[in-house]
Amino acid sequence: MSQTVYIGKMAMLLSTLDSEDLEFISEDLAQVSYCQGKAGSMEVQKVIAAVETAAKRNGIISEHVYRETHALYHAILESLQGVTRGQIGVGNMMRTVGLRFAVVRGKPYDRSEEGEWIAVAFYGTIGAPVKGLEHETFGLGINHI
């Protein structure tokens, strides 16, 4: 009997958990590839670059396979839609973000023909570029590879 792999749920958990908390989901993590990281900026491009760099350095995607980078890019953009409430823009709107992120790659379907998928989750803060004037935010994006 196969076990369903919830890559979005794992990405959400990984974006909020500290490394010492990972033991609670270690059985699920054995079924996927993943990485975690942090990004803080007033520029969306820097957040995107931080996620792409982490995914490539940790072997989640291959930088030599365009469809993998493309799938990651769309998952990042979808996740940023949640973080920014549908208006992907930060500095140009006088906002800044401080985010933790997770990228999870796996096979969420029992049928092998469905292939691999990638999920990106962000958790952190967004707000005016003044310490103490931010609030929590969250985003999740999932795309097929």
Secondary structure, DSSP 8 states (H G I E B T S, - for coil): ------HHHHHHHHHH--GGGGGGGHHHHTTSEEEEEEEEES-HHHHHHHHHHHHHHTTSS-TT-HHHHHHHHHHHHHHHHHHTTT---SGGGT-EEEEEEEEEEE--SSSGGG--EEEEEEEEEEE-SSTT-EEEEEEEEEEE-
